[in-house]
Amino acid sequence: EELGAKVDWEVSLPSTPYALAAYYIIAPSEASANLARYDGVKYGFSYTDTDSMWEALEKTRQFGFGDEVKRRIMLGTYALSAGYYDAYYLKAQKVRTLIRREFDQAFEKYDALITPTSPTVPFKIGEKLDDPLQMYLSDVCTLPINIAGLPAISIPAGFGDGLPIGMQIIGKPFSEETILKIAYAYEQATEWHKRRAGI
């Protein structure tokens, strides 16, 4: 407000809590479909220290992808399989459409929306590797924007427990210039981007 913006503290986006679930059906499904071609023959990593073609194919798939990629491929393959496509993938796409419509309605009134970038301060590197669900939940603030296909930028906005906090500026489709101007104006008026965490 001090910079001349009109601020409304309440914006209704009631379907955004479903973005996390929809994203983790849509993205793994698309990854599964796209990564299926990486068989080590035409595309991707190829494990060659084997005695047979079948062993080479098995080892290529075993060692060519990390645990998280393999997890997402399995989830996506399941969501796209017969009998589950309508129950999961199609419903997730409908949720995506609903979320996009709600953002479109909000942008009839606002030039930009501002939210936290993350629900928590940063966690230690490797701290949540053994708990994929916790890793997924840390994306809860950014996934609605991703799933709606909107431009956004995260900029430093403060510190909590000595660790940086990000502020996410979200724009209408193709409004990158607007959100960059807002981010620049905020950075010029604050010192957060000049501070570093004391770790």
C-alpha positions in Angstrom: 0.0 0.0 0.0 2.9 2.3 0.8 4.0 1.9 -2.8 0.7 3.0 -4.2 -1.0 -0.4 -4.7 -4.6 -1.0 -3.7 -4.6 -4.1 -1.5 -7.4 -6.5 -0.8 -6.6 -9.0 1.9 -9.4 -11.5 0.9 -9.5 -13.4 -2.4 -11.7 -16.4 -3.0 -10.0 -19.4 -4.7 -11.9 -22.2 -3.0 -10.6 -25.0 -5.2 -6.9 -24.3 -4.7 -6.6 -26.8 -1.8 -7.3 -29.6 -4.4 -4.4 -28.4 -6.6 -1.8 -30.6 -4.8 -3.8 -33.8 -5.4 -4.6 -32.9 -9.0 -1.0 -32.0 -9.7 0.4 -35.3 -8.3 -1.9 -37.2 -10.7 -1.5 -35.0 -13.8 2.3 -34.5 -13.6 3.3 -38.1 -12.9 0.9 -39.2 -15.7 2.5 -36.9 -18.2 6.0 -37.9 -17.0 5.1 -41.6 -17.3 3.8 -41.1 -20.9 6.8 -39.0 -21.9 9.5 -41.1 -20.2 8.3 -44.4 -21.6 10.4 -43.8 -24.7 13.6 -43.7 -22.6 14.4 -47.3 -23.1 18.2 -47.0 -23.4 18.0 -48.1 -27.1 16.9 -44.9 -28.9 16.8 -42.5 -26.0 18.4 -41.9 -22.6 20.9 -43.7 -20.5 22.0 -47.2 -21.6 23.4 -49.8 -19.2 25.9 -51.8 -21.3 27.8 -53.9 -18.9 25.5 -57.0 -19.2 25.4 -60.4 -20.9 22.0 -60.1 -22.6 19.7 -57.6 -24.2 17.0 -58.3 -21.6 19.4 -57.6 -18.7 20.5 -54.4 -20.4 16.9 -53.2 -20.6 16.2 -54.1 -17.0 19.4 -52.4 -15.7 18.8 -49.4 -17.9 15.4 -48.8 -16.2 16.8 -49.7 -12.8 19.8 -47.4 -12.8 18.7 -44.8 -15.4 16.2 -43.1 -13.1 16.3 -41.9 -9.5 13.9 -43.0 -6.8 11.6 -40.0 -7.2 11.4 -40.3 -11.0 10.6 -44.0 -10.7 7.9 -43.3 -8.0 6.3 -40.7 -10.3 6.4 -43.0 -13.3 4.7 -45.7 -11.3 2.0 -43.3 -10.0 1.4 -41.9 -13.5 1.2 -45.4 -15.1 -1.4 -46.4 -12.5 -3.4 -43.2 -13.1 -3.4 -43.7 -16.8 -4.2 -47.5 -16.7 -7.5 -49.0 -17.9 -10.2 -48.6 -15.2 -8.4 -45.7 -13.4 -8.1 -43.1 -16.2 -11.6 -41.6 -15.6 -11.4 -42.0 -11.8 -8.1 -40.2 -11.5 -6.6 -38.5 -14.5 -9.8 -37.2 -16.0 -11.0 -35.9 -12.6 -7.7 -34.2 -12.0 -8.0 -32.4 -15.3 -11.5 -31.2 -14.3 -10.1 -29.9 -11.1 -7.3 -28.1 -13.1 -10.0 -26.4 -15.2 -11.9 -25.3 -12.2 -8.8 -23.8 -10.5 -7.9 -22.0 -13.8 -11.5 -20.5 -13.9 -11.3 -19.3 -10.3 -8.0 -17.6 -11.1 -9.4 -16.0 -14.2 -12.3 -14.7 -12.1 -9.9 -13.2 -9.6 -7.9 -11.6 -12.3 -11.0 -9.8 -13.6 -10.6 -7.7 -10.4 -6.9 -7.8 -9.6 -3.7 -7.2 -11.6 -1.7 -9.6 -9.4 -2.1 -11.9 -6.4 0.5 -12.3 -3.6 0.9 -15.4 -1.5 3.7 -17.1 0.5 6.0 -19.2 -1.6 6.2 -22.0 0.9 4.1 -23.0 4.0 7.3 -23.2 6.1 10.7 -21.8 6.3 13.3 -23.8 4.3 14.1 -27.3 5.7 17.6 -28.7 5.8 19.0 -30.3 2.6 18.1 -34.0 2.7 15.8 -33.6 5.7 12.7 -34.9 4.0 14.2 -37.3 1.5 12.8 -40.3 3.3 9.3 -38.8 3.4 8.0 -38.0 -0.1 4.6 -36.9 1.2 6.3 -34.1 3.3 8.3 -33.1 0.2 5.1 -32.9 -1.9 3.3 -30.9 0.8 6.0 -28.3 0.7 4.8 -27.4 -2.8 1.3 -26.5 -1.6 1.7 -22.8 -2.3 3.2 -23.0 -5.7 1.2 -25.9 -7.3 -2.1 -24.0 -7.8 -0.2 -21.5 -9.9 1.6 -24.2 -11.8 -1.5 -26.2 -12.5 -3.4 -23.1 -13.7 -0.5 -22.3 -16.1 0.1 -18.8 -14.7 3.3 -16.8 -14.4 4.7 -16.2 -11.0 7.9 -15.0 -9.3 9.2 -15.6 -5.8 11.2 -12.9 -4.1 12.7 -12.5 -0.6 10.1 -11.1 1.8 11.6 -11.6 5.3 13.1 -14.1 7.7 11.6 -16.6 10.1 13.7 -18.5 12.6 16.7 -17.0 10.9 15.8 -18.5 7.5 14.5 -16.7 4.4 10.8 -16.4 3.6 9.6 -16.0 0.0 6.7 -14.0 -1.3 5.1 -15.2 -4.5 3.7 -12.7 -7.0 1.2 -14.3 -9.4 0.0 -12.7 -12.6 -2.6 -13.1 -15.3 -1.6 -15.3 -18.3 1.2 -13.5 -20.3 1.6 -10.8 -17.7 5.3 -11.5 -16.9 6.1 -7.8 -17.4 3.6 -6.8 -14.7 4.8 -9.2 -12.1 8.5 -8.3 -12.8 7.6 -4.6 -12.3 5.9 -5.4 -9.0 8.8 -7.6 -7.8 11.3 -4.9 -8.7 9.3 -2.1 -7.0 9.1 -4.3 -3.8 12.8 -5.1 -3.9 13.6 -1.4 -4.3 11.5 -0.5 -1.2 12.9 -3.3 1.0 16.2 -4.8 2.0 15.3 -8.4 2.2 17.0 -9.4 -1.0 20.3 -8.1 0.4 20.2 -10.2 3.6 21.6 -13.7 3.9 20.6 -16.4 6.3 23.1 -16.9 9.1 23.7 -20.6 8.5 
